[in-house]
Amino acid sequence: MPVYRLSNRLIFPHPSLSNEDGLLAVGGDLSCERLCLAYQNGIFPWYSEKPVLWWSPDPRFVLFPKDLKVSKSMKKFLKKGLYKVTFDTCFRDVITSCGYTRKGDTWIDDDMIESYCNLHKLGIAHSVETWYNNELVGGLYGLAMGSCFFGESMFSIMDNASKTAFIKLIETINFSIIDCQIYSKHLESLGAINIKRSEFLELLAKGIKEPSIEGSWSYLNE
């Protein structure tokens, strides 16, 4: 399949036109409008340097909240109450930490940080933070549309810090599906699985039409 070069028009080719690796298109910008359109159509940006690359892999790695797996050891860990978990208290710190802790192997450059911070201001992008003694030690960020959560990245500088944030997110908000994008052993251990892209797009089309939690999630911290 050819890789499509995007123009200034807010339009994407259909995800089924992606190549074998899932690469669909190249170019365009990271405006809020384009990013929202991409996620609504099962597409996400991922690149190491410009131009922006847009992907829609097949299969798609997802987690259905009802299938969340929390091991016995993790349940014991959570019962200790070692960490405090909050929502939307320091989005910029979380996304910056997600890029920093990857030590160069990251797509989270300054432009992407600013773009997702803009989405956060619009109440579309959100963060979950894990704290130890008032220090940020882990967390995750992603986009929420309808009943779908599109997980972008997570970081952890203490044991189980990102896992704690992820589990708390799923237990707190009633999402129909968590888009994990591509396979990771870490998320597989929590119950994520590969499904066909066509199935994912059907679930996405239904999910984004459902009611969404708009605005900041900071009220969940009360």
Sequence and secondary structure as in RCSB ss.txt:
>XXXX:A:sequence
MPVYRLSNRLIFPHPSLSNEDGLLAVGGDLSCERLCLAYQNGIFPWYSEKPVLWWSPDPRFVLFPKDLKVSKSMK
KFLKKGLYKVTFDTCFRDVITSCGYTRKGDTWIDDDMIESYCNLHKLGIAHSVETWYNNELVGGLYGLAMGSCFF
GESMFSIMDNASKTAFIKLIETINFSIIDCQIYSKHLESLGAINIKRSEFLELLAKGIKEPSIEGSWSYLNE
>XXXX:A:secstr
   EEE SSS    GGG  TTSEEEEE    HHHHHHHHHTT EE  SSSS EEE  SSEEEE GGG    HHHH
HHHHTT  EEEESS HHHHHHHHHHTTTT  S  HHHHHHHHHHHHTTSEEEEEEEETTEEEEEEEEEEETTEEE
EEEEEESSTTHHHHHHHHHHHHS  SEEEEES  HHHHTTT EEE HHHHHHHHHHHTTS    S  GGGG 
